[in-house]
Amino acid sequence: MGDFMNKKLAVIVSVLIVTSFALNIFTVSKSVKQVSASVSDAVTVIVDAGHGGEDGGAIGKSGSLEKDINLQFALKVNDYLSFFGINTYMVRTEDRSVGDITLPTIRERKVSDIRARAALMDLFENSIYLSIHQNEFTQSYVHGTQVFYAPNSEESKNLATVIQKTVCSLTQPDNTKVPKESGTNIYVLYNATKPACLCECGFVSNPEEEKLLLSEDYQRKFSLALSFSVLNYLITEENNGTEV
């Protein structure tokens, strides 16, 4: 019970932190209440912390591993969505691969991992797939959140648009990036059967942004904004495309 209360307290503190820089707590409460019980019961948000196990993903300027940052963000997003009454499914809650680790080659294990993640969408009749990653680029000045969406449904594009708009307005007002349609290089999205997005939270190749991404305070602010994005999407869908 103590751990449960501490988790709840952490969420409440995070809300207060966010309100101090961008959000109005009364607006937050109003939005949460507009997600009806029927929607929250019917939809499951699959929260996927990208990479894991032997696949560390991108390496930051300070030596940070993308897989670790992804998990820190994903755990927080899962906590917030659960707190708001949304059904969730965590793809991984620890540093591990999702695929068959007994396969003989790294390539085979990687393919198994990616396909296992994609297959999770079939576990739920009505789900949203949210993959959390960190970006990198050869030029260290590049920064900012970038959202990719599955090309197979208009709902995926709508979800990506809401995420990009909400997250940037709350945490990165100078970010002018727009959502991008996934190509074949992002297998999970390209083969998605449900609304699906991949959120590159930031660039670990940018030293200043890497520091933010490693900050507990920023992680909570960003994760809360990302959670609100999902809530806003559900509200919009419930109201037949009308934003509230």
C-alpha positions as CSV (number, residue, x, y, z in Angstrom):
1,M,0.0,0.0,0.0
2,G,2.9,2.4,0.8
3,D,4.4,2.0,-2.7
4,F,1.0,2.5,-4.3
5,M,0.4,5.7,-2.3
6,N,3.9,6.9,-3.2
7,K,3.2,6.4,-6.9
8,K,-0.1,8.3,-6.6
9,L,1.7,11.1,-4.8
10,A,4.4,11.2,-7.5
11,V,1.7,11.7,-10.1
12,I,0.0,14.5,-8.2
13,V,3.3,16.2,-7.7
14,S,4.1,15.9,-11.4
15,V,0.7,17.5,-12.3
16,L,1.6,20.4,-10.0
17,I,5.0,20.7,-11.6
18,V,3.5,20.9,-15.1
19,T,0.9,23.4,-14.1
20,S,3.7,25.7,-13.0
21,F,5.1,25.9,-16.5
22,A,2.2,25.4,-18.9
23,L,-1.0,23.7,-17.8
24,N,-4.0,24.8,-15.8
25,I,-5.0,22.1,-13.4
26,F,-8.7,22.9,-13.8
27,T,-8.4,22.4,-17.6
28,V,-6.6,19.1,-16.9
29,S,-9.4,17.9,-14.6
30,K,-12.0,18.9,-17.1
31,S,-10.3,17.0,-19.9
32,V,-9.9,13.8,-17.9
33,K,-13.5,13.8,-16.9
34,Q,-14.6,13.9,-20.5
35,V,-13.1,10.5,-21.2
36,S,-16.2,8.4,-20.6
37,A,-16.1,5.1,-18.9
38,S,-17.1,3.3,-22.1
39,V,-14.0,4.7,-23.9
40,S,-11.6,4.0,-21.1
41,D,-12.9,0.4,-20.7
42,A,-12.9,-0.3,-24.4
43,V,-9.5,1.0,-25.4
44,T,-6.1,-0.4,-24.3
45,V,-3.0,1.7,-24.8
46,I,0.0,-0.5,-25.6
47,V,3.0,1.4,-24.2
48,D,6.2,0.2,-25.8
49,A,9.6,1.2,-24.5
50,G,11.8,0.7,-27.6
51,H,14.8,-1.5,-27.7
52,G,16.0,-3.4,-24.6
53,G,18.3,-6.2,-23.6
54,E,21.3,-6.6,-26.0
55,D,19.8,-3.9,-28.2
56,G,20.7,-0.6,-26.5
57,G,19.5,1.7,-29.3
58,A,21.1,5.1,-29.8
59,I,24.0,6.1,-27.5
60,G,24.0,9.7,-26.1
61,K,26.9,12.1,-26.0
62,S,27.5,11.2,-22.3
63,G,27.2,7.5,-22.9
64,S,23.5,7.2,-22.0
65,L,21.6,4.3,-23.6
66,E,18.4,4.9,-25.5
67,K,16.8,1.7,-24.2
68,D,17.1,3.0,-20.6
69,I,15.7,6.4,-21.3
70,N,12.8,4.8,-23.3
71,L,11.9,2.7,-20.3
72,Q,12.0,5.6,-17.9
73,F,9.6,7.6,-20.1
74,A,7.3,4.6,-20.8
75,L,6.9,3.7,-17.1
76,K,5.8,7.2,-16.4
77,V,3.4,7.4,-19.3
78,N,1.9,4.1,-18.1
79,D,1.5,5.4,-14.6
80,Y,-0.3,8.6,-15.7
81,L,-2.6,6.8,-18.1
82,S,-3.5,4.2,-15.5
83,F,-4.1,7.0,-13.0
84,F,-6.5,8.6,-15.4
85,G,-8.4,5.3,-15.7
86,I,-7.1,4.2,-19.1
87,N,-6.4,0.5,-19.7
88,T,-2.7,0.0,-20.5
89,Y,-0.4,-2.8,-21.5
90,M,3.4,-2.4,-21.0
91,V,5.5,-4.2,-23.6
92,R,8.4,-4.4,-21.2
93,T,8.9,-3.2,-17.7
94,E,12.6,-4.1,-17.4
95,D,15.7,-4.2,-19.5
96,R,15.0,-7.2,-21.8
97,S,14.3,-8.2,-25.3
98,V,10.7,-9.0,-26.3
99,G,11.6,-11.6,-28.9
100,D,13.2,-15.0,-28.8
101,I,16.7,-14.6,-27.3
102,T,17.6,-18.3,-28.0
103,L,18.0,-17.6,-31.8
104,P,21.6,-18.0,-33.0
105,T,22.2,-14.6,-34.6
106,I,21.7,-11.0,-33.6
107,R,19.8,-10.3,-36.8
108,E,17.4,-13.2,-36.1
109,R,16.9,-12.0,-32.5
110,K,16.3,-8.5,-33.7
111,V,13.7,-9.6,-36.3
112,S,12.0,-11.7,-33.6
113,D,11.9,-8.8,-31.2
114,I,10.3,-6.4,-33.8
115,R,7.7,-8.9,-34.9
116,A,6.8,-9.8,-31.3
117,R,6.1,-6.2,-30.6
118,A,3.9,-5.8,-33.7
119,A,2.0,-9.0,-32.9
120,L,0.9,-7.5,-29.5
121,M,-1.7,-5.3,-31.3
122,D,-3.6,-8.4,-32.2
123,L,-4.1,-9.2,-28.5
124,F,-6.6,-6.4,-28.1
125,E,-9.7,-5.8,-30.3
126,N,-9.5,-2.1,-29.7
127,S,-6.0,-0.7,-28.9
128,I,-3.6,2.2,-29.5
129,Y,0.0,1.4,-30.0
130,L,2.5,4.0,-28.6
131,S,6.2,3.3,-29.1
132,I,8.6,5.5,-27.2
133,H,12.1,6.1,-28.6
134,Q,14.9,8.6,-28.6
135,N,16.5,10.0,-31.8
136,E,20.0,10.7,-33.0
137,F,21.6,12.5,-35.9
138,T,25.2,13.1,-37.1
139,Q,24.8,16.8,-36.5
140,S,24.6,17.5,-32.8
141,Y,22.5,20.7,-33.1
142,V,19.4,18.8,-34.3
143,H,16.8,18.6,-31.5
144,G,13.1,18.3,-30.8
145,T,10.3,15.7,-30.7
146,Q,9.3,14.0,-33.9
147,V,6.3,11.7,-34.2
148,F,5.9,9.0,-36.9
149,Y,2.6,7.3,-37.7
150,A,1.4,4.1,-39.3
151,P,0.4,4.6,-43.0
152,N,-2.5,2.1,-42.9
153,S,-5.1,4.2,-41.1
154,E,-6.3,7.8,-40.8
155,E,-6.6,7.3,-37.1
156,S,-2.8,6.8,-36.8
157,K,-2.2,10.2,-38.5
158,N,-4.8,11.8,-36.3
159,L,-3.1,10.4,-33.2
160,A,0.3,11.5,-34.4
161,T,-1.0,15.0,-35.1
162,V,-2.5,15.3,-31.6
163,I,0.7,14.0,-30.0
164,Q,3.0,16.4,-32.0
165,K,0.8,19.4,-31.3
166,T,0.2,18.7,-27.6
167,V,3.7,17.7,-26.6
168,C,5.3,20.6,-28.4
169,S,2.9,23.2,-27.2
170,L,3.5,22.1,-23.6
171,T,7.2,21.3,-23.6
172,Q,8.8,22.7,-26.8
173,P,7.0,25.7,-28.1
174,D,9.8,26.4,-30.6
175,N,9.5,23.0,-32.2
176,T,8.0,23.3,-35.7
177,K,8.3,19.6,-36.8
178,V,5.2,17.9,-38.2
179,P,4.2,14.3,-37.9
180,K,5.7,12.0,-40.6
181,E,4.3,8.9,-42.2
182,S,6.3,5.7,-41.5
183,G,8.2,4.0,-44.2
184,T,9.1,0.3,-44.4
185,N,12.1,1.0,-42.1
186,I,9.8,1.1,-39.1
187,Y,8.3,-2.4,-39.3
188,V,6.0,-2.1,-36.3
189,L,4.2,1.0,-37.8
190,Y,4.3,0.0,-41.4
191,N,2.5,-3.3,-40.5
192,A,0.3,-1.9,-37.8
193,T,-3.3,-3.1,-37.8
194,K,-4.4,-0.5,-35.2
195,P,-3.8,3.2,-34.6
196,A,-0.1,3.3,-34.0
197,C,2.6,6.0,-33.5
198,L,6.3,6.2,-32.6
199,C,7.3,9.2,-30.6
200,E,11.0,10.2,-30.8
201,C,11.0,12.2,-27.6
202,G,14.3,14.0,-28.4
203,F,17.8,13.6,-29.7
204,V,20.4,12.0,-27.4
205,S,23.0,13.2,-30.0
206,N,22.3,16.8,-28.8
207,P,24.2,17.3,-25.5
208,E,21.7,19.9,-24.1
209,E,18.6,17.8,-25.1
210,E,20.3,14.6,-23.7
211,K,20.6,16.3,-20.3
212,L,16.9,17.1,-20.4
213,L,16.0,13.6,-21.4
214,L,17.9,12.3,-18.5
215,S,16.3,14.7,-16.1
216,E,13.6,13.2,-13.8
217,D,11.7,16.5,-13.8
218,Y,11.7,16.8,-17.6
219,Q,10.7,13.1,-18.0
220,R,7.7,13.7,-15.8
221,K,6.6,16.8,-17.6
222,F,7.1,15.3,-21.0
223,S,5.4,12.0,-20.1
224,L,2.4,13.8,-18.6
225,A,2.1,15.9,-21.8
226,L,2.3,12.6,-23.9
227,S,-0.4,11.1,-21.7
228,F,-2.6,14.2,-22.2
229,S,-2.0,13.7,-26.0
230,V,-3.6,10.2,-25.8
231,L,-6.4,11.6,-23.7
232,N,-7.1,14.4,-26.1
233,Y,-7.1,11.9,-29.0
234,L,-9.6,9.7,-27.2
235,I,-11.8,12.7,-26.4
236,T,-11.7,13.8,-30.0
237,E,-12.6,10.4,-31.3
238,E,-15.4,10.1,-28.8
239,N,-16.8,13.4,-30.1
240,N,-16.6,12.4,-33.7
241,G,-13.5,14.4,-34.5
242,T,-14.5,17.6,-32.6
243,E,-11.7,18.9,-30.4
244,V,-12.6,19.9,-26.8
